[in-house]
Amino acid sequence: MTATPTPRVTIKDVAARAGVSKGAVSLAFNRKPGLSEATRDRIFAAARELGWSPSTTARTLAGSRVDVVGLAVCRPARLLGLEPFYMEFISGVESVLVERSCALLLRLVRSPEEEVGLLESWWRGRQIGGSILVDFRSDDPRPAVARRLGLPVVAVGHPSLTGGLTSVWTDDATAVAEAVRYLAALGHRAIARVGGAAELGHTSIRTAAFDEAVGALEPATRAWQVATDFSGDAGARATRTLLAAPAGERPTAIVYDNDIMAVAGLSVAAEMGLRVPQDVSLLAWDDSQLCRLTRPTLSAMSHDVHGFGAEVARTLFGTLTGDGPGSHPVPTPVLTPRGSTAPP
């Protein structure tokens, strides 16, 4: 059964209640001349009765432009500041918003449930005109909430995770398979993956793709997967555990789910007296500037994260105006070999 969106009081409703035009309501709340005090009082009374208040973040009266876009991220503040992906992604979103004289309202939350409450508060308080949703989980509550509220959103995630919302995504499964095939072509038969948070949908997609790709290799191939929280500390611990085994029993190549963990893994290898790539090959994800600052430089699955963020923002505006592209993928991350990968 489809939920009925919660009615949202608009300036049109206030104008109708007060028996005036929308322009008159705007004049009253902007303290502009042209109205009698009696008319102004009638407008204010109608607004109070309907529970409406003006907001600079509502859509403009002249069209479907959005002045503020919401984005909630369920990550610790300290980790977000170190995570190249979100810094690049937000930069891409902002590059589109600034062209339209719009702003981004960013909040960090501790759980999907907290984000649901935040979305409801933002929308009913007329603080945003639309929202970008990220980090989907299985059975994620946000698609149902967005439909119930009538909140315009774009979901960043594979359609299998986003509950029918307009979605923009990368083909993580294909990228993981390419990474595994590349390492196997170099001769690696002991391949590990240091993944992200197990509860996230894109982590699950990458995990399944890694298992499938390894399963397609020769039977003697060994594989490991370790879930982390995407932090450098967790990536370092996972790398240390994987490389602590004796030679011949440890991986000769490791794929990481983000750049910061790959950089941490490079440090751990040096700490343990292992040479990269002679003793162990390392492959990062997203290919931020970090990958080109290390020695050796890190091979990576390159992804235009800035462009991804920009495309998400454009898709949200298209959703609001009704002439957007709808759900669609962005280009799949591609392999960029550098100094951190070589035959075993």
C-alpha positions, 0 to 999 in steps of 0.5 A: 500500500502506497503511503500518502505524502504528508501535506506541506503548507505552502505560501499559496495556502496562506494566500488563499486563507488570507484572501490575498495573492502570493505576492502580498504574502511575500510583501508582508513577510519581507516587511515591504510597503504596499499593504495596509496594516489590516491586510498585513495582520490578516496574512500573519494570522492566516500563517499562524493558523496554518503553522507556516513560516517563510524560509529562505531555503524553500523553493523560490516563488518564480520556479522550481529552484532549490536554495538549500540541499540537505546531505546527512552522513553517518560517519564520525566527524574526525573520520569524515575530515580524513576521508578523501572520497567525501571531500571530493564528493561534496566538492562536486556537489558544491560545484553545481550548487554554486552555479545556481546560487544554492547552498549545502546543509551538511549534518553528521548523524550517528544512525539511519534512524537519526537521519530519518528524524533529521529529514523529517525535521528539515522538510517540515521546517522548510529548511531544505528543498531536496536531499541527497541520500548516501550510504544505503543499507539493506532494509534502509528506512529512508526510501519509505520516509522520503515517499511519505514526506513527499521529499525530493531526493536522489539516492547515491547507491545501486538501485537494488539498495535504494527502494525505487528512488531516483538513483545514481551509482557506480558499478562496483561489482564490475570494478572489483572483478577488474581489480581481481583479474588484473592481480591474477594476470600479474600472477597473484594467487593469494589475494586479500580485500580490506573492505568497508563497513559490513552493514553498508550495501555497497560493501556487500556488493563488493564482497559478493563480487570479490568472491565471484571473481576469485571463484572464477580463477584457478582452484589454487587461488586463496582469498581473504576479506576483512571488514573495517570502518574505512579508517586508516587505523582499521586498515592498518590493523587489517593489513597487519593481521593479513601480513603477520602470517609466514611467507607462503601463507599470507596474501601477495596482493591486497585490494583496499576499499578506500585510499586512506586504508591503502596508504595505511597498509603501505606504512604497515608493510614498511613497518614489517620489513616488507617491500611494495611491490616486491613482497606484496602488491597494494591496490587502492580505490577512488584514486585521490591525490593521496595515491600519487603522493606515496612512495611507491605511488599507489595503483588504484581503481580510478574514479572521478569522485568530484564528477560523481558528486556533480552528477548527483546534484544535477540529477536532484535538480532534474528531479525537481524540475521533472526533466532530469535523466532519472536513475542512471550509473556513472562511469565505472572505476577503471584500473590505473596501474602504478608503482605498488603492483607487480608480479609476485 
